[in-house]
Amino acid sequence: MLLGNWKITEDSITWNDERLQQYVIPAGHLNITMVDFASNVTFYESILLATNEDWLTQNDLYDLNYAFVYAIAKFGLDFNYDIFDATLAQQYEQFEREDEEDL
């Protein structure tokens, strides 16, 4: 299954583009979370780690968000909508900061 440039394989989400960069999120790492102790908010780590990659565009990351949800369901992993919403809010906040820096 392809969502944008992300391929959902039998055991991962993999970057699938002609650019030289490689990015793989193993199925077992998809629902690993991290806590921001300053705000006591929990996030999905794999999405925020990808968001920190300079070579991925915002469109690439939007596609990853869809691939993430699809893969979570495909692999039968635990999923928490509140954590996902917080993760996307953090991701969009980072997009805004980057856009402001570009001005």
PyRosetta script that sets phi, psi and omega in degrees:
from pyrosetta import init, pose_from_sequence

init()
pose = pose_from_sequence("MLLGNWKITEDSITWNDERLQQYVIPAGHLNITMVDFASNVTFYESILLATNEDWLTQNDLYDLNYAFVYAIAKFGLDFNYDIFDATLAQQYEQFEREDEEDL")
pose.set_psi(1, 131.3)
pose.set_omega(1, 177.3)
pose.set_phi(2, -112.1)
pose.set_psi(2, 132.8)
pose.set_omega(2, 171.3)
pose.set_phi(3, -127.6)
pose.set_psi(3, 106.7)
pose.set_omega(3, -171.8)
pose.set_phi(4, 61.7)
pose.set_psi(4, -127.6)
pose.set_omega(4, 177.3)
pose.set_phi(5, -98.2)
pose.set_psi(5, 17.8)
pose.set_omega(5, -179.8)
pose.set_phi(6, -107.3)
pose.set_psi(6, 129.0)
pose.set_omega(6, 179.1)
pose.set_phi(7, -108.7)
pose.set_psi(7, 126.0)
pose.set_omega(7, 175.4)
pose.set_phi(8, -92.9)
pose.set_psi(8, 113.3)
pose.set_omega(8, -178.6)
pose.set_phi(9, -98.0)
pose.set_psi(9, -168.2)
pose.set_omega(9, 179.0)
pose.set_phi(10, -72.0)
pose.set_psi(10, -15.6)
pose.set_omega(10, -176.2)
pose.set_phi(11, -144.8)
pose.set_psi(11, 15.8)
pose.set_omega(11, -177.9)
pose.set_phi(12, -170.8)
pose.set_psi(12, 173.0)
pose.set_omega(12, 162.7)
pose.set_phi(13, -109.1)
pose.set_psi(13, 128.5)
pose.set_omega(13, -174.6)
pose.set_phi(14, -128.3)
pose.set_psi(14, 136.9)
pose.set_omega(14, 173.4)
pose.set_phi(15, -65.6)
pose.set_psi(15, 129.8)
pose.set_omega(15, -174.2)
pose.set_phi(16, -130.1)
pose.set_psi(16, 75.9)
pose.set_omega(16, -177.7)
pose.set_phi(17, -142.3)
pose.set_psi(17, 164.0)
pose.set_omega(17, -179.2)
pose.set_phi(18, -75.6)
pose.set_psi(18, -14.5)
pose.set_omega(18, 176.5)
pose.set_phi(19, -61.7)
pose.set_psi(19, 154.9)
pose.set_omega(19, -173.7)
pose.set_phi(20, -70.9)
pose.set_psi(20, -20.7)
pose.set_omega(20, -176.6)
pose.set_phi(21, -66.0)
pose.set_psi(21, 148.1)
pose.set_omega(21, 175.0)
pose.set_phi(22, -122.7)
pose.set_psi(22, 143.6)
pose.set_omega(22, 176.7)
pose.set_phi(23, -150.1)
pose.set_psi(23, 123.9)
pose.set_omega(23, -178.9)
pose.set_phi(24, -132.4)
pose.set_psi(24, 132.6)
pose.set_omega(24, 173.0)
pose.set_phi(25, -115.9)
pose.set_psi(25, 107.4)
pose.set_omega(25, 178.8)
pose.set_phi(26, -62.7)
pose.set_psi(26, 147.2)
pose.set_omega(26, -178.6)
pose.set_phi(27, -52.7)
pose.set_psi(27, -41.6)
pose.set_omega(27, -177.9)
pose.set_phi(28, -67.9)
pose.set_psi(28, -10.5)
pose.set_omega(28, 179.9)
pose.set_phi(29, -102.7)
pose.set_psi(29, -8.9)
pose.set_omega(29, -173.6)
pose.set_phi(30, -58.3)
pose.set_psi(30, -45.1)
pose.set_omega(30, -174.3)
pose.set_phi(31, -100.5)
pose.set_psi(31, 22.3)
pose.set_omega(31, 171.9)
pose.set_phi(32, -71.1)
pose.set_psi(32, 135.8)
pose.set_omega(32, -178.5)
pose.set_phi(33, -114.2)
pose.set_psi(33, 163.5)
pose.set_omega(33, 175.2)
pose.set_phi(34, -136.0)
pose.set_psi(34, 152.2)
pose.set_omega(34, -179.0)
pose.set_phi(35, -114.7)
pose.set_psi(35, 130.7)
pose.set_omega(35, 170.1)
pose.set_phi(36, -85.6)
pose.set_psi(36, 104.3)
pose.set_omega(36, -173.9)
pose.set_phi(37, -67.6)
pose.set_psi(37, -24.7)
pose.set_omega(37, 178.4)
pose.set_phi(38, -66.2)
pose.set_psi(38, -39.3)
pose.set_omega(38, -178.7)
pose.set_phi(39, -106.8)
pose.set_psi(39, -7.5)
pose.set_omega(39, -177.5)
pose.set_phi(40, 58.3)
pose.set_psi(40, 39.3)
pose.set_omega(40, 179.0)
pose.set_phi(41, -111.5)
pose.set_psi(41, 139.5)
pose.set_omega(41, 179.9)
pose.set_phi(42, -100.8)
pose.set_psi(42, 138.4)
pose.set_omega(42, -179.1)
pose.set_phi(43, -129.1)
pose.set_psi(43, 158.5)
pose.set_omega(43, 168.8)
pose.set_phi(44, -80.1)
pose.set_psi(44, 116.3)
pose.set_omega(44, -173.5)
pose.set_phi(45, -60.5)
pose.set_psi(45, -43.3)
pose.set_omega(45, -173.6)
pose.set_phi(46, -62.5)
pose.set_psi(46, -34.6)
pose.set_omega(46, 179.0)
pose.set_phi(47, -70.0)
pose.set_psi(47, -43.3)
pose.set_omega(47, -179.0)
pose.set_phi(48, -71.0)
pose.set_psi(48, -33.8)
pose.set_omega(48, 175.6)
pose.set_phi(49, -63.8)
pose.set_psi(49, -41.7)
pose.set_omega(49, 177.7)
pose.set_phi(50, -65.7)
pose.set_psi(50, -37.6)
pose.set_omega(50, 179.6)
pose.set_phi(51, -61.1)
pose.set_psi(51, -28.6)
pose.set_omega(51, 179.3)
pose.set_phi(52, -78.3)
pose.set_psi(52, -8.4)
pose.set_omega(52, 179.1)
pose.set_phi(53, -77.3)
pose.set_psi(53, 117.6)
pose.set_omega(53, -176.9)
pose.set_phi(54, -63.6)
pose.set_psi(54, -29.0)
pose.set_omega(54, -174.1)
pose.set_phi(55, -82.1)
pose.set_psi(55, -13.6)
pose.set_omega(55, 176.7)
pose.set_phi(56, -85.7)
pose.set_psi(56, 130.6)
pose.set_omega(56, 179.3)
pose.set_phi(57, -81.6)
pose.set_psi(57, 168.1)
pose.set_omega(57, 176.5)
pose.set_phi(58, -60.0)
pose.set_psi(58, -39.8)
pose.set_omega(58, 177.9)
pose.set_phi(59, -62.8)
pose.set_psi(59, -40.0)
pose.set_omega(59, 176.4)
pose.set_phi(60, -59.5)
pose.set_psi(60, -41.0)
pose.set_omega(60, -177.9)
pose.set_phi(61, -72.8)
pose.set_psi(61, -35.5)
pose.set_omega(61, 173.9)
pose.set_phi(62, -60.6)
pose.set_psi(62, -44.0)
pose.set_omega(62, 178.4)
pose.set_phi(63, -63.0)
pose.set_psi(63, -38.5)
pose.set_omega(63, 177.6)
pose.set_phi(64, -61.6)
pose.set_psi(64, -38.5)
pose.set_omega(64, 179.5)
pose.set_phi(65, -58.8)
pose.set_psi(65, -43.1)
pose.set_omega(65, 177.3)
pose.set_phi(66, -66.7)
pose.set_psi(66, -43.7)
pose.set_omega(66, 179.4)
pose.set_phi(67, -61.7)
pose.set_psi(67, -38.0)
pose.set_omega(67, 179.2)
pose.set_phi(68, -59.0)
pose.set_psi(68, -50.6)
pose.set_omega(68, -178.7)
pose.set_phi(69, -63.8)
pose.set_psi(69, -42.8)
pose.set_omega(69, 178.8)
pose.set_phi(70, -61.3)
pose.set_psi(70, -46.3)
pose.set_omega(70, -177.3)
pose.set_phi(71, -66.9)
pose.set_psi(71, -39.1)
pose.set_omega(71, 176.9)
pose.set_phi(72, -55.8)
pose.set_psi(72, -46.0)
pose.set_omega(72, 179.6)
pose.set_phi(73, -67.8)
pose.set_psi(73, -44.1)
pose.set_omega(73, -179.1)
pose.set_phi(74, -59.2)
pose.set_psi(74, -42.3)
pose.set_omega(74, -176.8)
pose.set_phi(75, -86.7)
pose.set_psi(75, -2.4)
pose.set_omega(75, 178.2)
pose.set_phi(76, 66.8)
pose.set_psi(76, 34.4)
pose.set_omega(76, -178.2)
pose.set_phi(77, -89.0)
pose.set_psi(77, 155.8)
pose.set_omega(77, 175.4)
pose.set_phi(78, -63.8)
pose.set_psi(78, 140.6)
pose.set_omega(78, -178.5)
pose.set_phi(79, -139.2)
pose.set_psi(79, 136.0)
pose.set_omega(79, -179.7)
pose.set_phi(80, -123.0)
pose.set_psi(80, 115.7)
pose.set_omega(80, -177.7)
pose.set_phi(81, -61.6)
pose.set_psi(81, -36.6)
pose.set_omega(81, 179.7)
pose.set_phi(82, -64.2)
pose.set_psi(82, -41.6)
pose.set_omega(82, 178.0)
pose.set_phi(83, -66.0)
pose.set_psi(83, -40.8)
pose.set_omega(83, 179.6)
pose.set_phi(84, -63.6)
pose.set_psi(84, -45.1)
pose.set_omega(84, 178.4)
pose.set_phi(85, -60.4)
pose.set_psi(85, -43.8)
pose.set_omega(85, 178.4)
pose.set_phi(86, -63.3)
pose.set_psi(86, -38.4)
pose.set_omega(86, 179.5)
pose.set_phi(87, -64.4)
pose.set_psi(87, -45.0)
pose.set_omega(87, 179.0)
pose.set_phi(88, -66.2)
pose.set_psi(88, -37.3)
pose.set_omega(88, 177.2)
pose.set_phi(89, -61.8)
pose.set_psi(89, -42.7)
pose.set_omega(89, 178.1)
pose.set_phi(90, -64.8)
pose.set_psi(90, -41.3)
pose.set_omega(90, 179.3)
pose.set_phi(91, -62.3)
pose.set_psi(91, -46.8)
pose.set_omega(91, -179.4)
pose.set_phi(92, -65.5)
pose.set_psi(92, -35.2)
pose.set_omega(92, 176.1)
pose.set_phi(93, -61.9)
pose.set_psi(93, -40.5)
pose.set_omega(93, 177.9)
pose.set_phi(94, -66.1)
pose.set_psi(94, -39.5)
pose.set_omega(94, 176.3)
pose.set_phi(95, -58.5)
pose.set_psi(95, -44.2)
pose.set_omega(95, -179.7)
pose.set_phi(96, -62.7)
pose.set_psi(96, -42.4)
pose.set_omega(96, 178.1)
pose.set_phi(97, -62.0)
pose.set_psi(97, -42.5)
pose.set_omega(97, -179.8)
pose.set_phi(98, -64.9)
pose.set_psi(98, -40.7)
pose.set_omega(98, 179.0)
pose.set_phi(99, -63.4)
pose.set_psi(99, -40.0)
pose.set_omega(99, 178.2)
pose.set_phi(100, -65.6)
pose.set_psi(100, -37.0)
pose.set_omega(100, 178.6)
pose.set_phi(101, -66.7)
pose.set_psi(101, -29.2)
pose.set_omega(101, -178.7)
pose.set_phi(102, -76.2)
pose.set_psi(102, -13.7)
pose.set_omega(102, -178.0)
pose.set_phi(103, -76.0)
pose.dump_pdb("model.pdb")
